[in-house]
Amino acid sequence: KYIVRYHLAFVFISSFSLNFSKQKYVTVN
């Protein structure tokens, strides 16, 4: 139960940071 919760949190954070970096990259260029 806790493992799945941590896994979902990790996926959410990684996807959020990836989208943020993509937006930053597009904005800079």
KOLTISE-159019 format. One record per residue: x negated, y, z of N, C-alpha, C in turn; residue in one letter. Coordinates in nm, 4 decimals, always signed. Atoms other than C-alpha are relative to their C-alpha. Layout:
BEGIN
@n_X = X	n_Y = Y	n_Z = Z	ca_X = X	ca_Y = Y	ca_Z = Z	c_X = X	c_Y = Y	c_Z = Z	rofi = a
...
//
This chain:
BEGIN
@n_X = -0.0838	n_Y = -0.1205	n_Z = +0.0000	ca_X = +0.0000	ca_Y = +0.0000	ca_Z = +0.0000	c_X = -0.0874	c_Y = +0.1257	c_Z = +0.0000	rofi = k
@n_X = +0.0869	n_Y = -0.1178	n_Z = -0.0054	ca_X = -0.2661	ca_Y = +0.2507	ca_Z = +0.1028	c_X = -0.0924	c_Y = +0.0060	c_Z = -0.1216	rofi = y
@n_X = +0.0911	n_Y = +0.0033	n_Z = +0.1151	ca_X = -0.4939	ca_Y = +0.1353	ca_Z = -0.1791	c_X = +0.0699	c_Y = +0.0579	c_Z = -0.1232	rofi = i
@n_X = -0.0739	n_Y = -0.0506	n_Z = +0.1163	ca_X = -0.2253	ca_Y = +0.2041	ca_Z = -0.4388	c_X = +0.0189	c_Y = +0.1508	c_Z = +0.0122	rofi = v
@n_X = -0.0221	n_Y = -0.1440	n_Z = -0.0210	ca_X = -0.1559	ca_Y = +0.5446	ca_Z = -0.2847	c_X = -0.1269	c_Y = +0.0781	c_Z = -0.0332	rofi = r
@n_X = +0.1268	n_Y = -0.0680	n_Z = +0.0292	ca_X = -0.5229	ca_Y = +0.6403	ca_Z = -0.2968	c_X = -0.0309	c_Y = -0.0041	c_Z = -0.1493	rofi = y
@n_X = +0.0255	n_Y = +0.0133	n_Z = +0.1433	ca_X = -0.5467	ca_Y = +0.5118	ca_Z = -0.6533	c_X = +0.0826	c_Y = +0.1023	c_Z = -0.0775	rofi = h
@n_X = -0.0857	n_Y = -0.0967	n_Z = +0.0689	ca_X = -0.2511	ca_Y = +0.7244	ca_Z = -0.7644	c_X = -0.0514	c_Y = +0.1421	c_Z = +0.0226	rofi = l
@n_X = +0.0530	n_Y = -0.1329	n_Z = -0.0297	ca_X = -0.3992	ca_Y = +1.0281	ca_Z = -0.5897	c_X = -0.1253	c_Y = +0.0260	c_Z = -0.0834	rofi = a
@n_X = +0.1226	n_Y = -0.0162	n_Z = +0.0781	ca_X = -0.7338	ca_Y = +0.9693	ca_Z = -0.7633	c_X = +0.0330	c_Y = +0.0266	c_Z = -0.1472	rofi = f
@n_X = -0.0389	n_Y = -0.0190	n_Z = +0.1403	ca_X = -0.5662	ca_Y = +0.9392	ca_Z = -1.1053	c_X = +0.0600	c_Y = +0.1391	c_Z = -0.0198	rofi = v
@n_X = -0.0624	n_Y = -0.1322	n_Z = +0.0113	ca_X = -0.3596	ca_Y = +1.2536	ca_Z = -1.0431	c_X = -0.1052	c_Y = +0.1104	c_Z = +0.0040	rofi = f
@n_X = +0.1038	n_Y = -0.1034	n_Z = -0.0136	ca_X = -0.6605	ca_Y = +1.4578	ca_Z = -0.9301	c_X = -0.0918	c_Y = +0.0007	c_Z = -0.1223	rofi = i
@n_X = +0.0908	n_Y = +0.0064	n_Z = +0.1150	ca_X = -0.8822	ca_Y = +1.3343	ca_Z = -1.2142	c_X = +0.0668	c_Y = +0.0565	c_Z = -0.1252	rofi = s
@n_X = -0.0706	n_Y = -0.0516	n_Z = +0.1179	ca_X = -0.6173	ca_Y = +1.4089	ca_Z = -1.4786	c_X = +0.0205	c_Y = +0.1506	c_Z = +0.0130	rofi = s
@n_X = -0.0194	n_Y = -0.1439	n_Z = -0.0210	ca_X = -0.5488	ca_Y = +1.7514	ca_Z = -1.3235	c_X = -0.1295	c_Y = +0.0759	c_Z = -0.0282	rofi = f
@n_X = +0.1288	n_Y = -0.0664	n_Z = +0.0223	ca_X = -0.9196	ca_Y = +1.8438	ca_Z = -1.3198	c_X = -0.0379	c_Y = -0.0058	c_Z = -0.1478	rofi = s
@n_X = +0.0318	n_Y = +0.0123	n_Z = +0.1416	ca_X = -0.9551	ca_Y = +1.7159	ca_Z = -1.6767	c_X = +0.0799	c_Y = +0.1038	c_Z = -0.0804	rofi = l
@n_X = -0.0815	n_Y = -0.0991	n_Z = +0.0694	ca_X = -0.6661	ca_Y = +1.9338	ca_Z = -1.7969	c_X = -0.0504	c_Y = +0.1410	c_Z = +0.0298	rofi = n
@n_X = +0.0507	n_Y = -0.1318	n_Z = -0.0376	ca_X = -0.8095	ca_Y = +2.2314	ca_Z = -1.6050	c_X = -0.1274	c_Y = +0.0314	c_Z = -0.0778	rofi = f
@n_X = +0.1247	n_Y = -0.0218	n_Z = +0.0726	ca_X = -1.1526	ca_Y = +2.1874	ca_Z = -1.7646	c_X = +0.0285	c_Y = +0.0201	c_Z = -0.1482	rofi = s
@n_X = -0.0353	n_Y = -0.0177	n_Z = +0.1408	ca_X = -0.9893	ca_Y = +2.1534	ca_Z = -2.1079	c_X = +0.0529	c_Y = +0.1415	c_Z = -0.0233	rofi = k
@n_X = -0.0533	n_Y = -0.1360	n_Z = +0.0133	ca_X = -0.7955	ca_Y = +2.4783	ca_Z = -2.0557	c_X = -0.1129	c_Y = +0.1024	c_Z = +0.0072	rofi = q
@n_X = +0.1122	n_Y = -0.0916	n_Z = -0.0163	ca_X = -1.1134	ca_Y = +2.6520	ca_Z = -1.9370	c_X = -0.0848	c_Y = -0.0001	c_Z = -0.1271	rofi = k
@n_X = +0.0816	n_Y = +0.0117	n_Z = +0.1204	ca_X = -1.3058	ca_Y = +2.5223	ca_Z = -2.2386	c_X = +0.0677	c_Y = +0.0715	c_Z = -0.1165	rofi = y
@n_X = -0.0733	n_Y = -0.0640	n_Z = +0.1097	ca_X = -1.0360	ca_Y = +2.6366	ca_Z = -2.4810	c_X = +0.0028	c_Y = +0.1515	c_Z = +0.0198	rofi = v
@n_X = -0.0049	n_Y = -0.1435	n_Z = -0.0264	ca_X = -1.0114	ca_Y = +2.9754	ca_Z = -2.3097	c_X = -0.1347	c_Y = +0.0656	c_Z = -0.0285	rofi = t
@n_X = +0.1337	n_Y = -0.0559	n_Z = +0.0224	ca_X = -1.3892	ca_Y = +3.0292	ca_Z = -2.3234	c_X = -0.0272	c_Y = +0.0095	c_Z = -0.1499	rofi = v
@n_X = +0.0233	n_Y = -0.0025	n_Z = +0.1437	ca_X = -1.4014	ca_Y = +2.9373	ca_Z = -2.6901	c_X = +0.1157	c_Y = +0.0714	c_Z = -0.0694	rofi = n
//
